[in-house]
Structures are given as structure tokens and as C-alpha cells.
Amino acid sequence: MVQNDFYLAVFDLVRLIPNGKVTSYGAIARCLGSPQAARMVGYAMNAAHQHDPEIPAHRVVNRMGMLSGKNHFAHITLMQELLEHEGHTIVQDQIQNFDLVFWNPQSIVA
């Protein structure tokens, strides 16, 4: 899969993340059949802000629930603000109760 096709597949999958849920870069990579491509998912999320329809990139975090992509939003607190607006509690850049709000993209292909 070439980079552009991979990014489009990532975007399509991220658009499926339900409001109030989050997932990880690695979970997306595994779902797309490229378990070693978590970093590429991150690169896709960095590029997601330029796409229409909107891609809810704020719902993709690292495997520990950290807002590792926050620097790629329009301002440093936007990712946290968007997540809090959806009901998440963030403490020191980490989603609380991550295991309870985690959405496994494998659930749509199982």
C-alpha cells in the first residue's frame, strides 16, 4: 500500500471512531494490517487537518492514552479541549479511564 493510500485508509477508519471514544495509533495500524506502522498513522494524523470532510484526529492518542499529537493542532490546547467537549477527563495530557473509553477498530472488521 503506498503512503497516500495508507493515509486515506487511516482517515476512513478514524472517521468511524464514535464520539466519546478514542483509539491508538497502533490499534489503527493493526486494524489496517500493518502492525508496525503506528508511526505512519501518526504522520497521517498530522496531515489530517488539511482534509475535508473533517477527520477527528483528536480521538487518536498513543497506547497509554497520552495526547502525543497535541502539538500538531492549531493551538497547543485544542486537542484536549475537543476531547473534554466529548466528555473525557484529561490530567497531565493523559486521558483518564483510557481502558473504558478505548475503541478497538478491530471491532468493525470482526
Biopython code that builds the backbone (N, CA, C, O; Angstrom):
import numpy as np
from Bio.PDB.StructureBuilder import StructureBuilder

atoms = [
    (1, "MET", "N", (0.855, -1.176, 0.000)),
    (1, "MET", "CA", (0.000, 0.000, 0.000)),
    (1, "MET", "C", (0.900, 1.238, 0.000)),
    (1, "MET", "O", (1.760, 1.369, 0.871)),
    (2, "VAL", "N", (0.719, 2.125, -0.940)),
    (2, "VAL", "CA", (1.533, 3.330, -0.982)),
    (2, "VAL", "C", (1.061, 4.295, 0.089)),
    (2, "VAL", "O", (-0.047, 4.167, 0.611)),
    (3, "GLN", "N", (1.914, 5.267, 0.416)),
    (3, "GLN", "CA", (1.646, 6.180, 1.519)),
    (3, "GLN", "C", (0.289, 6.868, 1.379)),
    (3, "GLN", "O", (-0.476, 6.904, 2.343)),
    (4, "ASN", "N", (-0.027, 7.411, 0.210)),
    (4, "ASN", "CA", (-1.285, 8.124, 0.041)),
    (4, "ASN", "C", (-2.476, 7.207, 0.293)),
    (4, "ASN", "O", (-3.438, 7.608, 0.949)),
    (5, "ASP", "N", (-2.423, 5.976, -0.224)),
    (5, "ASP", "CA", (-3.499, 5.015, 0.006)),
    (5, "ASP", "C", (-3.602, 4.661, 1.491)),
    (5, "ASP", "O", (-4.702, 4.523, 2.026)),
    (6, "PHE", "N", (-2.459, 4.515, 2.146)),
    (6, "PHE", "CA", (-2.450, 4.203, 3.574)),
    (6, "PHE", "C", (-3.092, 5.345, 4.350)),
    (6, "PHE", "O", (-3.928, 5.106, 5.222)),
    (7, "TYR", "N", (-2.711, 6.586, 4.045)),
    (7, "TYR", "CA", (-3.300, 7.740, 4.717)),
    (7, "TYR", "C", (-4.809, 7.767, 4.528)),
    (7, "TYR", "O", (-5.544, 8.012, 5.485)),
    (8, "LEU", "N", (-5.280, 7.522, 3.317)),
    (8, "LEU", "CA", (-6.718, 7.531, 3.057)),
    (8, "LEU", "C", (-7.431, 6.442, 3.849)),
    (8, "LEU", "O", (-8.535, 6.659, 4.348)),
    (9, "ALA", "N", (-6.804, 5.270, 3.967)),
    (9, "ALA", "CA", (-7.384, 4.191, 4.767)),
    (9, "ALA", "C", (-7.436, 4.588, 6.241)),
    (9, "ALA", "O", (-8.416, 4.304, 6.931)),
    (10, "VAL", "N", (-6.381, 5.244, 6.721)),
    (10, "VAL", "CA", (-6.355, 5.737, 8.100)),
    (10, "VAL", "C", (-7.483, 6.750, 8.299)),
    (10, "VAL", "O", (-8.230, 6.667, 9.274)),
    (11, "PHE", "N", (-7.605, 7.695, 7.381)),
    (11, "PHE", "CA", (-8.643, 8.726, 7.506)),
    (11, "PHE", "C", (-10.031, 8.096, 7.557)),
    (11, "PHE", "O", (-10.863, 8.482, 8.378)),
    (12, "ASP", "N", (-10.279, 7.130, 6.684)),
    (12, "ASP", "CA", (-11.583, 6.464, 6.661)),
    (12, "ASP", "C", (-11.873, 5.778, 7.996)),
    (12, "ASP", "O", (-12.992, 5.844, 8.504)),
    (13, "LEU", "N", (-10.871, 5.128, 8.552)),
    (13, "LEU", "CA", (-11.039, 4.428, 9.818)),
    (13, "LEU", "C", (-11.243, 5.412, 10.968)),
    (13, "LEU", "O", (-12.103, 5.196, 11.822)),
    (14, "VAL", "N", (-10.469, 6.478, 10.997)),
    (14, "VAL", "CA", (-10.579, 7.459, 12.079)),
    (14, "VAL", "C", (-11.957, 8.126, 12.065)),
    (14, "VAL", "O", (-12.491, 8.463, 13.122)),
    (15, "ARG", "N", (-12.523, 8.314, 10.898)),
    (15, "ARG", "CA", (-13.875, 8.899, 10.819)),
    (15, "ARG", "C", (-14.928, 8.003, 11.477)),
    (15, "ARG", "O", (-16.025, 8.468, 11.785)),
    (16, "LEU", "N", (-14.607, 6.729, 11.693)),
    (16, "LEU", "CA", (-15.543, 5.789, 12.310)),
    (16, "LEU", "C", (-15.475, 5.780, 13.838)),
    (16, "LEU", "O", (-16.329, 5.176, 14.486)),
    (17, "ILE", "N", (-14.483, 6.434, 14.414)),
    (17, "ILE", "CA", (-14.355, 6.442, 15.877)),
    (17, "ILE", "C", (-15.570, 7.178, 16.450)),
    (17, "ILE", "O", (-15.806, 8.340, 16.119)),
    (18, "PRO", "N", (-16.332, 6.506, 17.303)),
    (18, "PRO", "CA", (-17.522, 7.154, 17.857)),
    (18, "PRO", "C", (-17.187, 8.341, 18.760)),
    (18, "PRO", "O", (-16.152, 8.365, 19.427)),
    (19, "ASN", "N", (-18.080, 9.310, 18.764)),
    (19, "ASN", "CA", (-17.965, 10.446, 19.678)),
    (19, "ASN", "C", (-17.878, 9.899, 21.098)),
    (19, "ASN", "O", (-18.657, 9.024, 21.477)),
    (20, "GLY", "N", (-16.940, 10.408, 21.881)),
    (20, "GLY", "CA", (-16.759, 9.953, 23.251)),
    (20, "GLY", "C", (-15.812, 8.772, 23.394)),
    (20, "GLY", "O", (-15.570, 8.299, 24.504)),
    (21, "LYS", "N", (-15.279, 8.299, 22.282)),
    (21, "LYS", "CA", (-14.320, 7.191, 22.308)),
    (21, "LYS", "C", (-12.997, 7.661, 21.723)),
    (21, "LYS", "O", (-12.941, 8.665, 21.013)),
    (22, "VAL", "N", (-11.942, 6.930, 22.025)),
    (22, "VAL", "CA", (-10.615, 7.213, 21.478)),
    (22, "VAL", "C", (-9.971, 5.888, 21.092)),
    (22, "VAL", "O", (-10.397, 4.822, 21.538)),
    (23, "THR", "N", (-8.956, 5.967, 20.271)),
    (23, "THR", "CA", (-8.181, 4.782, 19.934)),
    (23, "THR", "C", (-6.712, 5.176, 19.843)),
    (23, "THR", "O", (-6.356, 6.335, 20.056)),
    (24, "SER", "N", (-5.877, 4.217, 19.528)),
    (24, "SER", "CA", (-4.438, 4.489, 19.483)),
    (24, "SER", "C", (-3.910, 4.343, 18.066)),
    (24, "SER", "O", (-4.538, 3.728, 17.205)),
    (25, "TYR", "N", (-2.745, 4.924, 17.851)),
    (25, "TYR", "CA", (-2.065, 4.814, 16.556)),
    (25, "TYR", "C", (-1.840, 3.345, 16.209)),
    (25, "TYR", "O", (-2.076, 2.921, 15.078)),
    (26, "GLY", "N", (-1.384, 2.576, 17.192)),
    (26, "GLY", "CA", (-1.083, 1.172, 16.973)),
    (26, "GLY", "C", (-2.317, 0.348, 16.660)),
    (26, "GLY", "O", (-2.264, -0.551, 15.821)),
    (27, "ALA", "N", (-3.430, 0.640, 17.324)),
    (27, "ALA", "CA", (-4.665, -0.094, 17.065)),
    (27, "ALA", "C", (-5.130, 0.127, 15.631)),
    (27, "ALA", "O", (-5.616, -0.796, 14.978)),
    (28, "ILE", "N", (-4.979, 1.349, 15.150)),
    (28, "ILE", "CA", (-5.346, 1.645, 13.764)),
    (28, "ILE", "C", (-4.419, 0.887, 12.815)),
    (28, "ILE", "O", (-4.876, 0.273, 11.851)),
    (29, "ALA", "N", (-3.123, 0.934, 13.090)),
    (29, "ALA", "CA", (-2.150, 0.242, 12.236)),
    (29, "ALA", "C", (-2.447, -1.258, 12.175)),
    (29, "ALA", "O", (-2.424, -1.852, 11.097)),
    (30, "ARG", "N", (-2.725, -1.868, 13.327)),
    (30, "ARG", "CA", (-3.035, -3.299, 13.358)),
    (30, "ARG", "C", (-4.301, -3.604, 12.560)),
    (30, "ARG", "O", (-4.348, -4.581, 11.812)),
    (31, "CYS", "N", (-5.315, -2.776, 12.718)),
    (31, "CYS", "CA", (-6.574, -2.985, 12.006)),
    (31, "CYS", "C", (-6.375, -2.923, 10.492)),
    (31, "CYS", "O", (-7.045, -3.629, 9.739)),
    (32, "LEU", "N", (-5.458, -2.081, 10.063)),
    (32, "LEU", "CA", (-5.195, -1.928, 8.632)),
    (32, "LEU", "C", (-4.202, -2.961, 8.099)),
    (32, "LEU", "O", (-3.809, -2.912, 6.933)),
    (33, "GLY", "N", (-3.805, -3.889, 8.956)),
    (33, "GLY", "CA", (-2.914, -4.960, 8.521)),
    (33, "GLY", "C", (-1.450, -4.578, 8.471)),
    (33, "GLY", "O", (-0.648, -5.276, 7.852)),
    (34, "SER", "N", (-1.092, -3.479, 9.116)),
    (34, "SER", "CA", (0.302, -3.016, 9.143)),
    (34, "SER", "C", (0.705, -2.727, 10.586)),
    (34, "SER", "O", (0.885, -1.565, 10.949)),
    (35, "PRO", "N", (0.848, -3.761, 11.415)),
    (35, "PRO", "CA", (1.072, -3.543, 12.844)),
    (35, "PRO", "C", (2.321, -2.732, 13.192)),
    (35, "PRO", "O", (2.414, -2.185, 14.291)),
    (36, "GLN", "N", (3.268, -2.650, 12.282)),
    (36, "GLN", "CA", (4.485, -1.881, 12.548)),
    (36, "GLN", "C", (4.370, -0.420, 12.095)),
    (36, "GLN", "O", (5.348, 0.326, 12.148)),
    (37, "ALA", "N", (3.192, -0.019, 11.658)),
    (37, "ALA", "CA", (3.029, 1.298, 11.042)),
    (37, "ALA", "C", (2.379, 2.345, 11.946)),
    (37, "ALA", "O", (1.794, 3.305, 11.446)),
    (38, "ALA", "N", (2.471, 2.179, 13.255)),
    (38, "ALA", "CA", (1.866, 3.155, 14.167)),
    (38, "ALA", "C", (2.407, 4.569, 13.919)),
    (38, "ALA", "O", (1.654, 5.542, 13.973)),
    (39, "ARG", "N", (3.680, 4.677, 13.655)),
    (39, "ARG", "CA", (4.277, 5.990, 13.380)),
    (39, "ARG", "C", (3.687, 6.597, 12.106)),
    (39, "ARG", "O", (3.457, 7.805, 12.041)),
    (40, "MET", "N", (3.446, 5.770, 11.105)),
    (40, "MET", "CA", (2.826, 6.262, 9.861)),
    (40, "MET", "C", (1.402, 6.754, 10.125)),
    (40, "MET", "O", (0.952, 7.720, 9.511)),
    (41, "VAL", "N", (0.698, 6.086, 11.040)),
    (41, "VAL", "CA", (-0.634, 6.556, 11.424)),
    (41, "VAL", "C", (-0.501, 7.947, 12.043)),
    (41, "VAL", "O", (-1.320, 8.828, 11.782)),
    (42, "GLY", "N", (0.515, 8.137, 12.851)),
    (42, "GLY", "CA", (0.777, 9.460, 13.432)),
    (42, "GLY", "C", (1.040, 10.499, 12.357)),
    (42, "GLY", "O", (0.531, 11.617, 12.436)),
    (43, "TYR", "N", (1.816, 10.149, 11.371)),
    (43, "TYR", "CA", (2.078, 11.081, 10.272)),
    (43, "TYR", "C", (0.783, 11.412, 9.537)),
    (43, "TYR", "O", (0.562, 12.556, 9.140)),
    (44, "ALA", "N", (-0.065, 10.410, 9.359)),
    (44, "ALA", "CA", (-1.353, 10.654, 8.705)),
    (44, "ALA", "C", (-2.200, 11.610, 9.540)),
    (44, "ALA", "O", (-2.861, 12.494, 8.996)),
    (45, "MET", "N", (-2.181, 11.434, 10.855)),
    (45, "MET", "CA", (-2.956, 12.329, 11.718)),
    (45, "MET", "C", (-2.419, 13.761, 11.640)),
    (45, "MET", "O", (-3.188, 14.719, 11.707)),
    (46, "ASN", "N", (-1.106, 13.901, 11.499)),
    (46, "ASN", "CA", (-0.521, 15.237, 11.350)),
    (46, "ASN", "C", (-1.024, 15.906, 10.076)),
    (46, "ASN", "O", (-1.193, 17.124, 10.029)),
    (47, "ALA", "N", (-1.261, 15.106, 9.053)),
    (47, "ALA", "CA", (-1.738, 15.635, 7.769)),
    (47, "ALA", "C", (-3.261, 15.747, 7.719)),
    (47, "ALA", "O", (-3.803, 16.329, 6.780)),
    (48, "ALA", "N", (-3.946, 15.208, 8.697)),
    (48, "ALA", "CA", (-5.414, 15.130, 8.671)),
    (48, "ALA", "C", (-6.097, 16.483, 8.745)),
    (48, "ALA", "O", (-7.237, 16.626, 8.304)),
    (49, "HIS", "N", (-5.427, 17.459, 9.287)),
    (49, "HIS", "CA", (-6.053, 18.772, 9.497)),
    (49, "HIS", "C", (-6.327, 19.497, 8.186)),
    (49, "HIS", "O", (-7.011, 20.520, 8.179)),
    (50, "GLN", "N", (-5.811, 18.990, 7.098)),
    (50, "GLN", "CA", (-5.965, 19.631, 5.794)),
    (50, "GLN", "C", (-7.079, 19.007, 4.975)),
    (50, "GLN", "O", (-7.259, 19.374, 3.814)),
    (51, "HIS", "N", (-7.836, 18.072, 5.545)),
    (51, "HIS", "CA", (-8.796, 17.307, 4.753)),
    (51, "HIS", "C", (-10.241, 17.644, 5.069)),
    (51, "HIS", "O", (-10.592, 18.038, 6.182)),
    (52, "ASP", "N", (-11.063, 17.474, 4.047)),
    (52, "ASP", "CA", (-12.484, 17.659, 4.165)),
    (52, "ASP", "C", (-13.137, 16.464, 3.477)),
    (52, "ASP", "O", (-12.771, 16.188, 2.335)),
    (53, "PRO", "N", (-14.067, 15.739, 4.076)),
    (53, "PRO", "CA", (-14.695, 16.075, 5.348)),
    (53, "PRO", "C", (-13.730, 15.917, 6.525)),
    (53, "PRO", "O", (-12.686, 15.271, 6.429)),
    (54, "GLU", "N", (-14.116, 16.518, 7.605)),
    (54, "GLU", "CA", (-13.276, 16.579, 8.794)),
    (54, "GLU", "C", (-12.896, 15.187, 9.293)),
    (54, "GLU", "O", (-13.683, 14.242, 9.233)),
    (55, "ILE", "N", (-11.683, 15.097, 9.776)),
    (55, "ILE", "CA", (-11.167, 13.864, 10.360)),
    (55, "ILE", "C", (-10.943, 14.129, 11.854)),
    (55, "ILE", "O", (-10.171, 15.023, 12.201)),
    (56, "PRO", "N", (-11.596, 13.378, 12.740)),
    (56, "PRO", "CA", (-11.462, 13.638, 14.177)),
    (56, "PRO", "C", (-10.130, 13.130, 14.745)),
    (56, "PRO", "O", (-10.094, 12.205, 15.556)),
    (57, "ALA", "N", (-9.060, 13.750, 14.304)),
    (57, "ALA", "CA", (-7.712, 13.330, 14.706)),
    (57, "ALA", "C", (-7.502, 13.422, 16.211)),
    (57, "ALA", "O", (-6.629, 12.743, 16.752)),
    (58, "HIS", "N", (-8.287, 14.251, 16.894)),
    (58, "HIS", "CA", (-8.137, 14.388, 18.346)),
    (58, "HIS", "C", (-8.480, 13.091, 19.076)),
    (58, "HIS", "O", (-8.112, 12.926, 20.239)),
    (59, "ARG", "N", (-9.171, 12.178, 18.420)),
    (59, "ARG", "CA", (-9.556, 10.916, 19.046)),
    (59, "ARG", "C", (-8.492, 9.831, 18.930)),
    (59, "ARG", "O", (-8.718, 8.693, 19.340)),
    (60, "VAL", "N", (-7.340, 10.177, 18.376)),
    (60, "VAL", "CA", (-6.249, 9.209, 18.221)),
    (60, "VAL", "C", (-5.093, 9.638, 19.122)),
    (60, "VAL", "O", (-4.550, 10.735, 18.986)),
    (61, "VAL", "N", (-4.734, 8.752, 20.037)),
    (61, "VAL", "CA", (-3.708, 9.048, 21.040)),
    (61, "VAL", "C", (-2.703, 7.896, 21.082)),
    (61, "VAL", "O", (-2.838, 6.921, 20.342)),
    (62, "ASN", "N", (-1.716, 8.010, 21.933)),
    (62, "ASN", "CA", (-0.747, 6.909, 22.000)),
    (62, "ASN", "C", (-1.311, 5.757, 22.838)),
    (62, "ASN", "O", (-2.404, 5.866, 23.393)),
    (63, "ARG", "N", (-0.574, 4.677, 22.924)),
    (63, "ARG", "CA", (-1.071, 3.453, 23.549)),
    (63, "ARG", "C", (-1.348, 3.591, 25.042)),
    (63, "ARG", "O", (-1.993, 2.724, 25.632)),
    (64, "MET", "N", (-0.874, 4.659, 25.654)),
    (64, "MET", "CA", (-1.120, 4.890, 27.076)),
    (64, "MET", "C", (-2.176, 5.970, 27.307)),
    (64, "MET", "O", (-2.438, 6.355, 28.447)),
    (65, "GLY", "N", (-2.779, 6.456, 26.224)),
    (65, "GLY", "CA", (-3.795, 7.490, 26.360)),
    (65, "GLY", "C", (-3.237, 8.898, 26.448)),
    (65, "GLY", "O", (-3.947, 9.827, 26.833)),
    (66, "MET", "N", (-1.964, 9.063, 26.092)),
    (66, "MET", "CA", (-1.336, 10.388, 26.133)),
    (66, "MET", "C", (-1.661, 11.168, 24.860)),
    (66, "MET", "O", (-1.752, 10.596, 23.774)),
    (67, "LEU", "N", (-1.831, 12.459, 25.009)),
    (67, "LEU", "CA", (-2.124, 13.337, 23.873)),
    (67, "LEU", "C", (-0.836, 13.687, 23.145)),
    (67, "LEU", "O", (-0.438, 14.850, 23.098)),
    (68, "SER", "N", (-0.199, 12.695, 22.589)),
    (68, "SER", "CA", (1.112, 12.869, 21.978)),
    (68, "SER", "C", (1.069, 13.696, 20.693)),
    (68, "SER", "O", (2.106, 14.190, 20.250)),
    (69, "GLY", "N", (-0.095, 13.854, 20.094)),
    (69, "GLY", "CA", (-0.197, 14.626, 18.859)),
    (69, "GLY", "C", (-0.655, 16.060, 19.053)),
    (69, "GLY", "O", (-0.936, 16.757, 18.078)),
    (70, "LYS", "N", (-0.733, 16.505, 20.285)),
    (70, "LYS", "CA", (-1.317, 17.829, 20.570)),
    (70, "LYS", "C", (-0.580, 18.983, 19.898)),
    (70, "LYS", "O", (-1.186, 20.018, 19.624)),
    (71, "ASN", "N", (0.691, 18.829, 19.633)),
    (71, "ASN", "CA", (1.470, 19.906, 19.017)),
    (71, "ASN", "C", (1.113, 20.148, 17.557)),
    (71, "ASN", "O", (1.533, 21.147, 16.974)),
    (72, "HIS", "N", (0.347, 19.248, 16.966)),
    (72, "HIS", "CA", (0.002, 19.370, 15.556)),
    (72, "HIS", "C", (-1.377, 19.978, 15.334)),
    (72, "HIS", "O", (-1.865, 20.019, 14.205)),
    (73, "PHE", "N", (-2.000, 20.446, 16.400)),
    (73, "PHE", "CA", (-3.283, 21.125, 16.291)),
    (73, "PHE", "C", (-3.056, 22.630, 16.204)),
    (73, "PHE", "O", (-1.955, 23.117, 16.464)),
    (74, "ALA", "N", (-4.096, 23.351, 15.840)),
    (74, "ALA", "CA", (-3.987, 24.803, 15.614)),
    (74, "ALA", "C", (-3.409, 25.531, 16.820)),
    (74, "ALA", "O", (-2.665, 26.499, 16.661)),
    (75, "HIS", "N", (-3.740, 25.078, 18.013)),
    (75, "HIS", "CA", (-3.081, 25.593, 19.212)),
    (75, "HIS", "C", (-2.905, 24.452, 20.202)),
    (75, "HIS", "O", (-3.604, 23.441, 20.126)),
    (76, "ILE", "N", (-1.996, 24.612, 21.105)),
    (76, "ILE", "CA", (-1.493, 23.530, 21.959)),
    (76, "ILE", "C", (-2.573, 22.876, 22.831)),
    (76, "ILE", "O", (-2.419, 21.721, 23.228)),
    (77, "THR", "N", (-3.658, 23.592, 23.135)),
    (77, "THR", "CA", (-4.686, 23.017, 23.999)),
    (77, "THR", "C", (-5.912, 22.526, 23.230)),
    (77, "THR", "O", (-6.849, 22.008, 23.838)),
    (78, "LEU", "N", (-5.922, 22.677, 21.915)),
    (78, "LEU", "CA", (-7.116, 22.329, 21.140)),
    (78, "LEU", "C", (-7.467, 20.848, 21.239)),
    (78, "LEU", "O", (-8.643, 20.514, 21.388)),
    (79, "MET", "N", (-6.507, 19.969, 21.162)),
    (79, "MET", "CA", (-6.791, 18.532, 21.241)),
    (79, "MET", "C", (-7.478, 18.203, 22.560)),
    (79, "MET", "O", (-8.481, 17.490, 22.583)),
    (80, "GLN", "N", (-6.942, 18.720, 23.646)),
    (80, "GLN", "CA", (-7.536, 18.481, 24.960)),
    (80, "GLN", "C", (-8.935, 19.082, 25.037)),
    (80, "GLN", "O", (-9.849, 18.447, 25.564)),
    (81, "GLU", "N", (-9.115, 20.286, 24.522)),
    (81, "GLU", "CA", (-10.425, 20.930, 24.553)),
    (81, "GLU", "C", (-11.469, 20.109, 23.794)),
    (81, "GLU", "O", (-12.598, 19.950, 24.258)),
    (82, "LEU", "N", (-11.087, 19.592, 22.630)),
    (82, "LEU", "CA", (-12.015, 18.781, 21.836)),
    (82, "LEU", "C", (-12.390, 17.497, 22.575)),
    (82, "LEU", "O", (-13.554, 17.096, 22.577)),
    (83, "LEU", "N", (-11.414, 16.863, 23.194)),
    (83, "LEU", "CA", (-11.681, 15.638, 23.951)),
    (83, "LEU", "C", (-12.548, 15.917, 25.179)),
    (83, "LEU", "O", (-13.469, 15.156, 25.476)),
    (84, "GLU", "N", (-12.259, 16.995, 25.886)),
    (84, "GLU", "CA", (-13.062, 17.347, 27.058)),
    (84, "GLU", "C", (-14.497, 17.666, 26.648)),
    (84, "GLU", "O", (-15.438, 17.340, 27.372)),
    (85, "HIS", "N", (-14.663, 18.296, 25.501)),
    (85, "HIS", "CA", (-16.002, 18.603, 24.990)),
    (85, "HIS", "C", (-16.796, 17.315, 24.731)),
    (85, "HIS", "O", (-18.025, 17.317, 24.795)),
    (86, "GLU", "N", (-16.096, 16.233, 24.442)),
    (86, "GLU", "CA", (-16.738, 14.932, 24.212)),
    (86, "GLU", "C", (-16.880, 14.121, 25.498)),
    (86, "GLU", "O", (-17.317, 12.970, 25.463)),
    (87, "GLY", "N", (-16.513, 14.717, 26.631)),
    (87, "GLY", "CA", (-16.732, 14.073, 27.920)),
    (87, "GLY", "C", (-15.531, 13.429, 28.572)),
    (87, "GLY", "O", (-15.656, 12.822, 29.636)),
    (88, "HIS", "N", (-14.357, 13.550, 27.949)),
    (88, "HIS", "CA", (-13.158, 12.935, 28.521)),
    (88, "HIS", "C", (-12.560, 13.823, 29.603)),
    (88, "HIS", "O", (-12.663, 15.048, 29.554)),
    (89, "THR", "N", (-11.936, 13.182, 30.573)),
    (89, "THR", "CA", (-11.167, 13.882, 31.597)),
    (89, "THR", "C", (-9.696, 13.691, 31.253)),
    (89, "THR", "O", (-9.224, 12.569, 31.073)),
    (90, "ILE", "N", (-8.982, 14.811, 31.165)),
    (90, "ILE", "CA", (-7.559, 14.783, 30.834)),
    (90, "ILE", "C", (-6.783, 15.329, 32.030)),
    (90, "ILE", "O", (-7.085, 16.410, 32.537)),
    (91, "VAL", "N", (-5.791, 14.580, 32.468)),
    (91, "VAL", "CA", (-4.914, 15.031, 33.552)),
    (91, "VAL", "C", (-3.481, 14.875, 33.058)),
    (91, "VAL", "O", (-3.050, 13.781, 32.695)),
    (92, "GLN", "N", (-2.755, 15.979, 33.052)),
    (92, "GLN", "CA", (-1.367, 15.998, 32.604)),
    (92, "GLN", "C", (-1.216, 15.308, 31.243)),
    (92, "GLN", "O", (-0.386, 14.418, 31.061)),
    (93, "ASP", "N", (-2.046, 15.751, 30.301)),
    (93, "ASP", "CA", (-2.009, 15.264, 28.910)),
    (93, "ASP", "C", (-2.344, 13.788, 28.761)),
    (93, "ASP", "O", (-1.984, 13.183, 27.751)),
    (94, "GLN", "N", (-3.021, 13.191, 29.734)),
    (94, "GLN", "CA", (-3.386, 11.776, 29.633)),
    (94, "GLN", "C", (-4.881, 11.602, 29.879)),
    (94, "GLN", "O", (-5.440, 12.144, 30.832)),
    (95, "ILE", "N", (-5.513, 10.832, 28.993)),
    (95, "ILE", "CA", (-6.933, 10.531, 29.136)),
    (95, "ILE", "C", (-7.122, 9.606, 30.332)),
    (95, "ILE", "O", (-6.480, 8.560, 30.430)),
    (96, "GLN", "N", (-7.998, 9.998, 31.224)),
    (96, "GLN", "CA", (-8.305, 9.178, 32.385)),
    (96, "GLN", "C", (-9.292, 8.076, 31.984)),
    (96, "GLN", "O", (-10.113, 8.262, 31.086)),
    (97, "ASN", "N", (-9.201, 6.946, 32.652)),
    (97, "ASN", "CA", (-10.050, 5.787, 32.351)),
    (97, "ASN", "C", (-9.923, 5.379, 30.887)),
    (97, "ASN", "O", (-10.912, 5.040, 30.236)),
    (98, "PHE", "N", (-8.710, 5.417, 30.387)),
    (98, "PHE", "CA", (-8.445, 5.130, 28.979)),
    (98, "PHE", "C", (-9.029, 3.792, 28.546)),
    (98, "PHE", "O", (-9.597, 3.687, 27.458)),
    (99, "ASP", "N", (-8.897, 2.774, 29.383)),
    (99, "ASP", "CA", (-9.403, 1.451, 29.017)),
    (99, "ASP", "C", (-10.924, 1.435, 28.847)),
    (99, "ASP", "O", (-11.450, 0.608, 28.101)),
    (100, "LEU", "N", (-11.628, 2.330, 29.524)),
    (100, "LEU", "CA", (-13.091, 2.379, 29.423)),
    (100, "LEU", "C", (-13.583, 3.143, 28.192)),
    (100, "LEU", "O", (-14.694, 2.912, 27.716)),
    (101, "VAL", "N", (-12.756, 4.046, 27.686)),
    (101, "VAL", "CA", (-13.169, 4.865, 26.536)),
    (101, "VAL", "C", (-12.443, 4.455, 25.248)),
    (101, "VAL", "O", (-12.624, 5.073, 24.199)),
    (102, "PHE", "N", (-11.629, 3.417, 25.345)),
    (102, "PHE", "CA", (-10.871, 2.938, 24.189)),
    (102, "PHE", "C", (-11.801, 2.242, 23.204)),
    (102, "PHE", "O", (-12.599, 1.384, 23.581)),
    (103, "TRP", "N", (-11.684, 2.626, 21.939)),
    (103, "TRP", "CA", (-12.433, 1.982, 20.861)),
    (103, "TRP", "C", (-11.467, 1.145, 20.055)),
    (103, "TRP", "O", (-10.479, 1.657, 19.529)),
    (104, "ASN", "N", (-11.751, -0.144, 19.957)),
    (104, "ASN", "CA", (-10.897, -1.041, 19.193)),
    (104, "ASN", "C", (-11.417, -1.121, 17.766)),
    (104, "ASN", "O", (-12.499, -1.659, 17.535)),
    (105, "PRO", "N", (-10.664, -0.595, 16.803)),
    (105, "PRO", "CA", (-11.129, -0.621, 15.420)),
    (105, "PRO", "C", (-11.313, -2.038, 14.876)),
    (105, "PRO", "O", (-12.020, -2.229, 13.887)),
    (106, "GLN", "N", (-10.698, -3.015, 15.497)),
    (106, "GLN", "CA", (-10.888, -4.407, 15.073)),
    (106, "GLN", "C", (-12.354, -4.823, 15.218)),
    (106, "GLN", "O", (-12.809, -5.756, 14.557)),
    (107, "SER", "N", (-13.087, -4.122, 16.089)),
    (107, "SER", "CA", (-14.482, -4.485, 16.326)),
    (107, "SER", "C", (-15.344, -4.294, 15.075)),
    (107, "SER", "O", (-16.409, -4.901, 14.959)),
    (108, "ILE", "N", (-14.898, -3.468, 14.154)),
    (108, "ILE", "CA", (-15.699, -3.253, 12.945)),
    (108, "ILE", "C", (-15.373, -4.262, 11.841)),
    (108, "ILE", "O", (-16.125, -4.406, 10.877)),
    (109, "VAL", "N", (-14.247, -4.953, 11.994)),
    (109, "VAL", "CA", (-13.871, -5.935, 10.987)),
    (109, "VAL", "C", (-14.073, -7.364, 11.478)),
    (109, "VAL", "O", (-13.950, -8.318, 10.709)),
    (110, "ALA", "N", (-14.381, -7.503, 12.746)),
    (110, "ALA", "CA", (-14.564, -8.845, 13.342)),
    (110, "ALA", "C", (-15.931, -9.404, 13.015)),
    (110, "ALA", "O", (-16.259, -10.515, 13.430)),
]
sb = StructureBuilder()
sb.init_structure("model")
sb.init_model(0)
sb.init_chain("A")
sb.init_seg("    ")
for serial, (resi, resn, name, xyz) in enumerate(atoms, 1):
    if name == "N":
        sb.init_residue(resn, " ", resi, " ")
    sb.init_atom(name, np.array(xyz, "f"), 0.0, 1.0, " ", f" {name:<3s}", serial, name[0])
structure = sb.get_structure()
